[in-house]
């Protein structure tokens, strides 16, 4: 297994006029990408399930206009 590389970025705070230097640890590109993909997938699932519940509720209530409007939105999740 490869070791992860840790990058440090040195930044000067202008308030201290260069007297103090702080270091910040940045995440690697792989970790950033994996976390972004996970969050995107979770939000996709949540939105799809919520829309599916609204479609089912429209069917149960017999609201055809609401069903057609929601089914148009649902097509992008197919």
C-alpha positions in Angstrom: 0.0 0.0 0.0 1.4 3.4 -0.9 2.0 6.0 1.8 0.0 9.1 1.6 1.9 12.3 1.0 1.3 15.2 3.3 1.6 18.7 1.8 2.1 21.7 3.9 1.4 25.2 2.7 3.2 28.1 4.5 1.1 31.2 4.8 2.0 34.5 6.3 -0.6 36.5 8.2 -0.3 40.2 7.0 -1.4 41.4 10.5 1.9 40.2 12.0 4.0 41.6 9.2 5.9 38.3 8.6 6.8 37.6 12.3 4.7 34.5 12.4 4.3 31.7 9.9 1.5 29.1 10.1 1.3 25.8 8.4 -1.8 24.1 7.1 -2.2 20.5 6.2 -4.0 19.9 2.9 -5.8 16.7 1.9 -4.5 14.8 -1.0 -6.3 14.9 -4.3 -7.5 11.3 -4.0 -9.1 11.9 -0.6 -10.7 15.1 -1.9 -12.1 13.2 -4.9 -13.4 10.3 -2.9 -15.1 12.5 -0.4 -16.7 14.6 -3.2 -18.0 11.5 -4.9 -19.4 10.1 -1.7 -21.2 13.3 -0.9 -22.6 13.5 -4.4 -23.9 10.0 -4.3 -25.5 10.5 -0.9 -27.3 13.7 -2.0 -28.4 11.9 -5.2 -29.9 9.1 -3.2 -31.6 11.4 -0.8 -33.1 13.6 -3.5 -34.3 10.6 -5.5 -35.9 8.9 -2.5 -37.7 12.1 -1.5 -39.0 12.7 -5.0 -40.1 9.1 -5.2 -42.1 9.6 -2.0 -43.8 12.7 -3.4 -44.7 10.8 -6.6 -46.2 8.0 -4.6 -48.2 10.5 -2.5 -49.5 12.2 -5.6 -50.6 8.8 -6.9 -52.3 8.0 -3.6 -54.1 11.3 -3.6 -55.1 11.0 -7.2 -53.5 14.4 -8.1 -52.7 13.9 -11.8 -51.2 17.3 -12.4 -48.8 17.0 -9.5 -47.9 13.5 -10.6 -47.1 14.6 -14.2 -45.0 17.5 -12.9 -43.0 15.3 -10.5 -42.6 12.5 -13.1 -40.9 15.0 -15.4 -38.4 15.8 -12.6 -38.0 12.1 -11.9 -36.9 11.3 -15.4 -33.5 12.9 -14.8 -32.9 10.2 -12.1 -33.5 7.3 -14.4 
